[in-house]
Amino acid sequence: MDKVVLPKKVADEIKKCRSGYNDIELMEMAISTCKLSGYEHMQAFAQEDFETFLKAIANDYEVEMTPEEKALDYYEGLGRLMNEAAAKNNRSETMALANKQVGARNILIMLGIKIEGINA
């Protein structure tokens, strides 16, 4: 069975909750009508999609990458492909991939976003 993918904030709150409560208590907290400080994302997610929330608790889950993690993964993937192309002496592919990396950095600069490993 495929693992459910949860937003990072929801996964962080589940992890925090599991450090002091069992799964039954965790589910009770998630569906509680009382807003619990520090568990707002978990509660909102559980109330919006309880079936997926239950699957995550019962079968484990993966954490969705943040936008910054996605950007870094893309950037590093280009670097790996660029190294492979260079090892094969494929200059045109190496240059095309290098230009994509430059484009990714330039977009982040234009947006005023700094990501460690790319432009910070």
N, C-alpha and C positions, 0 to 999 in steps of 0.2 A: 504494500500500500504506500502511495506517495505521501510524503510528509506535507502537512499544511505549512504554508508560508505566512508568517505573521509580520506586521510592521515592527520595527525595532523597539519603539516605545511600549507597545503591547507586550512583546517578549520580555523586555526588561522588567515590567511590572509583574508579570507572571513569575519570573525568576525570583524577584524580591519577595513575592507573596509565598512562594514555595519554601522559602528559608524558615518560615515560622508556622506554616499551616499545611494541612494535608489537602489532597485534591478535592474532597467534598467541601471543606471549608472555603477553598479557593473558588469553587463554582458558586457557592452561596454568596460570597463577597462580590463576585462578578455580576450576579443578577440582582443584587440588593438594590432597592429603590433609594437607599441612603447613599449619597455621594461620598465616597471614601477618599480622603486626601491622599494623594500619591498613587492612586489606582484608577484615575479618571479614564485613561486610554483603554485599559483592560475592560473596565465596565462598559464603556461606549461600544467597544468591539463586540463584547459578549451579547449586549442587548441588540446590536444590529445584526449579528450573524451567529446565533448561539450554536447552531449545528457545527460550523467550522471551529468555533471555540472549543466545543466538546471533543472534536477530533484532535485538536492540538493538545489538549490535556491528556487524552487517552492514549494517543499514538505518537506523541512527541511532535516537534515542529522545527522548521528552519526559520532563520531570521532573514527578512527581506533586507537587501543592501540599501543603505542610505543613498541619496543622490550623489554625495561625495564619493562613496565607495564604488558606485557604478562608474563614475567618471574616471576614477583611478584605475579600475579594472580595465576599462576601455583603453586608456592611455598606455598601461603596461602591456596589454595585449598587442597593441600596435608596435611597441618596442620589441616584443618577442618575435613578431612576424618580420619586423625590419631586420633583426639579427639573423633570422633564417634566410631571408632573401640575400643579405650581404654574404653569408657563408656560401651561397650558391652563385656568387658573383652576378646577381641579377640587379644591376644598377637602377634600372627604371623602376622596378618594384620597390627597391630600397628607398629611392627618392620619393616615390608616391606615398609610402608609409611615413617617411619623415615629415613630409608636408602635411599629412593628416595630424601628426602630433603637434606641429606648429599651429595648425588651425584650432585644435582643441585648447592649447594654451592661450591663444589669442582670444578665443571666445570667453574663457574664464577671466582674462584681464579686462575685456570690455564690460563684462558683467560685474566686475569688482569682487570676484570670488577667488579666494586663495585656498588651494588644496595641497597639503603636504605630499610631496612626491611628484607633483606636476609643476606648480608655479609658486610654491611657498618655501 
